[in-house]
């Protein structure tokens, strides 16, 4: 999935700044896969980076 797809899925917010795009991760967005019910993007990033 590309950045546009992640933005449409609700994981990213895109804002135009001059001639460039600025992306912000929506940390509280829920993960959509059925096995990840109740988990957010924040939970996934904490797991991947070793933070709790």
Biopython code that builds the backbone (N, CA, C, O; Angstrom):
import numpy as np
from Bio.PDB.StructureBuilder import StructureBuilder

atoms = [
    (1, "UNK", "N", (0.851, -1.170, 0.000)),
    (1, "UNK", "CA", (0.000, 0.000, 0.000)),
    (1, "UNK", "C", (0.901, 1.238, 0.000)),
    (1, "UNK", "O", (1.887, 1.297, 0.734)),
    (2, "UNK", "N", (0.564, 2.195, -0.803)),
    (2, "UNK", "CA", (1.350, 3.429, -0.865)),
    (2, "UNK", "C", (0.811, 4.466, 0.123)),
    (2, "UNK", "O", (-0.152, 4.194, 0.842)),
    (3, "UNK", "N", (1.415, 5.631, 0.162)),
    (3, "UNK", "CA", (0.995, 6.668, 1.112)),
    (3, "UNK", "C", (-0.452, 7.085, 0.897)),
    (3, "UNK", "O", (-1.172, 7.345, 1.861)),
    (4, "UNK", "N", (-0.880, 7.150, -0.342)),
    (4, "UNK", "CA", (-2.269, 7.523, -0.628)),
    (4, "UNK", "C", (-3.217, 6.486, -0.027)),
    (4, "UNK", "O", (-4.245, 6.844, 0.547)),
    (5, "UNK", "N", (-2.880, 5.221, -0.156)),
    (5, "UNK", "CA", (-3.710, 4.152, 0.391)),
    (5, "UNK", "C", (-3.774, 4.209, 1.908)),
    (5, "UNK", "O", (-4.839, 4.007, 2.492)),
    (6, "UNK", "N", (-2.647, 4.483, 2.550)),
    (6, "UNK", "CA", (-2.632, 4.606, 4.012)),
    (6, "UNK", "C", (-3.431, 5.828, 4.459)),
    (6, "UNK", "O", (-4.084, 5.804, 5.502)),
    (7, "UNK", "N", (-3.374, 6.876, 3.675)),
    (7, "UNK", "CA", (-4.143, 8.071, 3.996)),
    (7, "UNK", "C", (-5.636, 7.774, 3.885)),
    (7, "UNK", "O", (-6.414, 8.168, 4.754)),
    (8, "UNK", "N", (-6.033, 7.086, 2.827)),
    (8, "UNK", "CA", (-7.437, 6.732, 2.642)),
    (8, "UNK", "C", (-7.913, 5.751, 3.708)),
    (8, "UNK", "O", (-9.086, 5.760, 4.080)),
    (9, "UNK", "N", (-7.010, 4.906, 4.201)),
    (9, "UNK", "CA", (-7.365, 3.931, 5.235)),
    (9, "UNK", "C", (-7.488, 4.588, 6.605)),
    (9, "UNK", "O", (-7.974, 3.956, 7.543)),
    (10, "UNK", "N", (-7.062, 5.830, 6.739)),
    (10, "UNK", "CA", (-7.187, 6.547, 7.999)),
    (10, "UNK", "C", (-5.972, 6.459, 8.892)),
    (10, "UNK", "O", (-6.049, 6.817, 10.067)),
    (11, "UNK", "N", (-4.836, 5.987, 8.364)),
    (11, "UNK", "CA", (-3.614, 5.869, 9.157)),
    (11, "UNK", "C", (-2.738, 7.109, 9.068)),
    (11, "UNK", "O", (-1.895, 7.336, 9.936)),
    (12, "UNK", "N", (-2.928, 7.908, 8.032)),
    (12, "UNK", "CA", (-2.128, 9.111, 7.815)),
    (12, "UNK", "C", (-3.031, 10.291, 7.512)),
    (12, "UNK", "O", (-4.110, 10.145, 6.936)),
    (13, "UNK", "N", (-2.565, 11.458, 7.912)),
    (13, "UNK", "CA", (-3.229, 12.704, 7.526)),
    (13, "UNK", "C", (-2.243, 13.447, 6.629)),
    (13, "UNK", "O", (-1.087, 13.648, 7.000)),
    (14, "UNK", "N", (-2.702, 13.850, 5.456)),
    (14, "UNK", "CA", (-1.847, 14.578, 4.516)),
    (14, "UNK", "C", (-2.275, 16.033, 4.487)),
    (14, "UNK", "O", (-3.457, 16.352, 4.361)),
    (15, "UNK", "N", (-1.279, 16.912, 4.608)),
    (15, "UNK", "CA", (-1.536, 18.345, 4.543)),
    (15, "UNK", "C", (-0.571, 18.955, 3.549)),
    (15, "UNK", "O", (0.628, 18.679, 3.578)),
    (16, "UNK", "N", (-1.094, 19.772, 2.683)),
    (16, "UNK", "CA", (-0.271, 20.449, 1.694)),
    (16, "UNK", "C", (0.409, 21.640, 2.357)),
    (16, "UNK", "O", (-0.262, 22.482, 2.954)),
    (17, "UNK", "N", (1.750, 21.719, 2.255)),
    (17, "UNK", "CA", (2.532, 22.822, 2.797)),
    (17, "UNK", "C", (3.373, 23.361, 1.652)),
    (17, "UNK", "O", (4.401, 22.787, 1.293)),
    (18, "UNK", "N", (2.921, 24.470, 1.087)),
    (18, "UNK", "CA", (3.606, 25.010, -0.093)),
    (18, "UNK", "C", (3.487, 24.036, -1.246)),
    (18, "UNK", "O", (2.385, 23.660, -1.646)),
    (19, "UNK", "N", (4.641, 23.625, -1.781)),
    (19, "UNK", "CA", (4.653, 22.681, -2.900)),
    (19, "UNK", "C", (4.846, 21.246, -2.435)),
    (19, "UNK", "O", (4.985, 20.345, -3.261)),
    (20, "UNK", "N", (4.858, 21.024, -1.149)),
    (20, "UNK", "CA", (5.128, 19.684, -0.604)),
    (20, "UNK", "C", (3.957, 19.193, 0.235)),
    (20, "UNK", "O", (3.080, 19.963, 0.627)),
    (21, "UNK", "N", (3.967, 17.908, 0.496)),
    (21, "UNK", "CA", (2.987, 17.306, 1.394)),
    (21, "UNK", "C", (3.651, 17.002, 2.730)),
    (21, "UNK", "O", (4.801, 16.568, 2.783)),
    (22, "UNK", "N", (2.912, 17.234, 3.800)),
    (22, "UNK", "CA", (3.374, 16.876, 5.139)),
    (22, "UNK", "C", (2.427, 15.795, 5.652)),
    (22, "UNK", "O", (1.208, 15.962, 5.618)),
    (23, "UNK", "N", (2.991, 14.693, 6.125)),
    (23, "UNK", "CA", (2.195, 13.566, 6.588)),
    (23, "UNK", "C", (2.308, 13.440, 8.102)),
    (23, "UNK", "O", (3.387, 13.595, 8.672)),
    (24, "UNK", "N", (1.182, 13.159, 8.739)),
    (24, "UNK", "CA", (1.128, 12.927, 10.179)),
    (24, "UNK", "C", (0.490, 11.557, 10.395)),
    (24, "UNK", "O", (-0.562, 11.259, 9.830)),
    (25, "UNK", "N", (1.130, 10.731, 11.213)),
    (25, "UNK", "CA", (0.590, 9.412, 11.526)),
    (25, "UNK", "C", (-0.530, 9.583, 12.549)),
    (25, "UNK", "O", (-0.363, 10.280, 13.550)),
    (26, "UNK", "N", (-1.671, 8.944, 12.293)),
    (26, "UNK", "CA", (-2.803, 8.964, 13.218)),
    (26, "UNK", "C", (-2.598, 7.790, 14.177)),
    (26, "UNK", "O", (-2.988, 6.660, 13.881)),
    (27, "UNK", "N", (-1.987, 8.068, 15.321)),
    (27, "UNK", "CA", (-1.570, 7.020, 16.252)),
    (27, "UNK", "C", (-2.736, 6.257, 16.870)),
    (27, "UNK", "O", (-2.585, 5.082, 17.207)),
    (28, "UNK", "N", (-3.882, 6.887, 17.024)),
    (28, "UNK", "CA", (-5.010, 6.223, 17.665)),
    (28, "UNK", "C", (-5.937, 5.525, 16.669)),
    (28, "UNK", "O", (-6.996, 5.029, 17.053)),
    (29, "UNK", "N", (-5.547, 5.484, 15.393)),
    (29, "UNK", "CA", (-6.358, 4.777, 14.396)),
    (29, "UNK", "C", (-6.312, 3.278, 14.685)),
    (29, "UNK", "O", (-5.243, 2.731, 14.953)),
    (30, "UNK", "N", (-7.462, 2.617, 14.633)),
    (30, "UNK", "CA", (-7.474, 1.182, 14.897)),
    (30, "UNK", "C", (-6.914, 0.392, 13.713)),
    (30, "UNK", "O", (-7.082, 0.779, 12.556)),
    (31, "UNK", "N", (-6.252, -0.711, 14.019)),
    (31, "UNK", "CA", (-5.808, -1.619, 12.966)),
    (31, "UNK", "C", (-7.031, -2.373, 12.455)),
    (31, "UNK", "O", (-7.940, -2.676, 13.227)),
    (32, "UNK", "N", (-7.059, -2.678, 11.162)),
    (32, "UNK", "CA", (-8.274, -3.207, 10.558)),
    (32, "UNK", "C", (-8.326, -4.718, 10.442)),
    (32, "UNK", "O", (-9.403, -5.270, 10.219)),
    (33, "UNK", "N", (-7.216, -5.399, 10.583)),
    (33, "UNK", "CA", (-7.225, -6.847, 10.417)),
    (33, "UNK", "C", (-7.965, -7.497, 11.582)),
    (33, "UNK", "O", (-7.776, -7.085, 12.727)),
    (34, "UNK", "N", (-8.807, -8.505, 11.322)),
    (34, "UNK", "CA", (-9.599, -9.127, 12.397)),
    (34, "UNK", "C", (-8.765, -9.677, 13.560)),
    (34, "UNK", "O", (-9.241, -9.699, 14.695)),
    (35, "UNK", "N", (-7.545, -10.116, 13.299)),
    (35, "UNK", "CA", (-6.714, -10.649, 14.384)),
    (35, "UNK", "C", (-6.110, -9.542, 15.243)),
    (35, "UNK", "O", (-5.521, -9.817, 16.288)),
    (36, "UNK", "N", (-6.255, -8.296, 14.806)),
    (36, "UNK", "CA", (-5.686, -7.166, 15.534)),
    (36, "UNK", "C", (-6.757, -6.254, 16.112)),
    (36, "UNK", "O", (-6.513, -5.073, 16.362)),
    (37, "UNK", "N", (-7.943, -6.810, 16.322)),
    (37, "UNK", "CA", (-9.052, -6.047, 16.890)),
    (37, "UNK", "C", (-8.643, -5.487, 18.256)),
    (37, "UNK", "O", (-8.096, -6.202, 19.096)),
    (38, "UNK", "N", (-8.916, -4.212, 18.457)),
    (38, "UNK", "CA", (-8.596, -3.573, 19.724)),
    (38, "UNK", "C", (-7.201, -2.976, 19.779)),
    (38, "UNK", "O", (-6.836, -2.357, 20.778)),
    (39, "UNK", "N", (-6.417, -3.149, 18.728)),
    (39, "UNK", "CA", (-5.066, -2.574, 18.692)),
    (39, "UNK", "C", (-5.054, -1.349, 17.795)),
    (39, "UNK", "O", (-5.804, -1.263, 16.823)),
    (40, "UNK", "N", (-4.191, -0.405, 18.137)),
    (40, "UNK", "CA", (-4.077, 0.827, 17.359)),
    (40, "UNK", "C", (-2.714, 0.894, 16.674)),
    (40, "UNK", "O", (-1.831, 0.074, 16.927)),
    (41, "UNK", "N", (-2.567, 1.878, 15.814)),
    (41, "UNK", "CA", (-1.286, 2.126, 15.158)),
    (41, "UNK", "C", (-0.219, 2.390, 16.223)),
    (41, "UNK", "O", (0.924, 1.958, 16.075)),
    (42, "UNK", "N", (-0.583, 3.090, 17.280)),
    (42, "UNK", "CA", (0.345, 3.366, 18.387)),
    (42, "UNK", "C", (0.860, 2.056, 18.992)),
    (42, "UNK", "O", (2.057, 1.913, 19.243)),
    (43, "UNK", "N", (-0.049, 1.102, 19.224)),
    (43, "UNK", "CA", (0.333, -0.193, 19.785)),
    (43, "UNK", "C", (1.329, -0.903, 18.869)),
    (43, "UNK", "O", (2.322, -1.462, 19.335)),
    (44, "UNK", "N", (1.058, -0.878, 17.569)),
    (44, "UNK", "CA", (1.947, -1.520, 16.603)),
    (44, "UNK", "C", (3.324, -0.862, 16.602)),
    (44, "UNK", "O", (4.342, -1.553, 16.628)),
    (45, "UNK", "N", (3.360, 0.462, 16.571)),
    (45, "UNK", "CA", (4.646, 1.167, 16.557)),
    (45, "UNK", "C", (5.413, 0.956, 17.852)),
    (45, "UNK", "O", (6.636, 0.823, 17.828)),
    (46, "UNK", "N", (4.714, 0.924, 18.985)),
    (46, "UNK", "CA", (5.386, 0.636, 20.261)),
    (46, "UNK", "C", (5.998, -0.756, 20.250)),
    (46, "UNK", "O", (7.119, -0.943, 20.722)),
    (47, "UNK", "N", (5.280, -1.726, 19.719)),
    (47, "UNK", "CA", (5.784, -3.095, 19.618)),
    (47, "UNK", "C", (7.034, -3.140, 18.720)),
    (47, "UNK", "O", (8.047, -3.736, 19.085)),
    (48, "UNK", "N", (6.946, -2.509, 17.557)),
    (48, "UNK", "CA", (8.052, -2.549, 16.595)),
    (48, "UNK", "C", (9.305, -1.829, 17.098)),
    (48, "UNK", "O", (10.422, -2.201, 16.739)),
    (49, "UNK", "N", (9.122, -0.808, 17.921)),
    (49, "UNK", "CA", (10.274, -0.036, 18.408)),
    (49, "UNK", "C", (10.738, -0.476, 19.795)),
    (49, "UNK", "O", (11.726, 0.045, 20.312)),
    (50, "UNK", "N", (10.030, -1.431, 20.398)),
    (50, "UNK", "CA", (10.442, -1.950, 21.705)),
    (50, "UNK", "C", (10.000, -1.093, 22.868)),
    (50, "UNK", "O", (10.468, -1.292, 23.989)),
    (51, "UNK", "N", (9.099, -0.128, 22.630)),
    (51, "UNK", "CA", (8.569, 0.708, 23.718)),
    (51, "UNK", "C", (7.306, 0.064, 24.267)),
    (51, "UNK", "O", (6.590, -0.633, 23.549)),
    (52, "UNK", "N", (7.041, 0.303, 25.540)),
    (52, "UNK", "CA", (5.798, -0.263, 26.110)),
    (52, "UNK", "C", (4.861, 0.808, 26.587)),
    (52, "UNK", "O", (3.779, 0.503, 27.090)),
]
sb = StructureBuilder()
sb.init_structure("model")
sb.init_model(0)
sb.init_chain("A")
sb.init_seg("    ")
for serial, (resi, resn, name, xyz) in enumerate(atoms, 1):
    if name == "N":
        sb.init_residue(resn, " ", resi, " ")
    sb.init_atom(name, np.array(xyz, "f"), 0.0, 1.0, " ", f" {name:<3s}", serial, name[0])
structure = sb.get_structure()
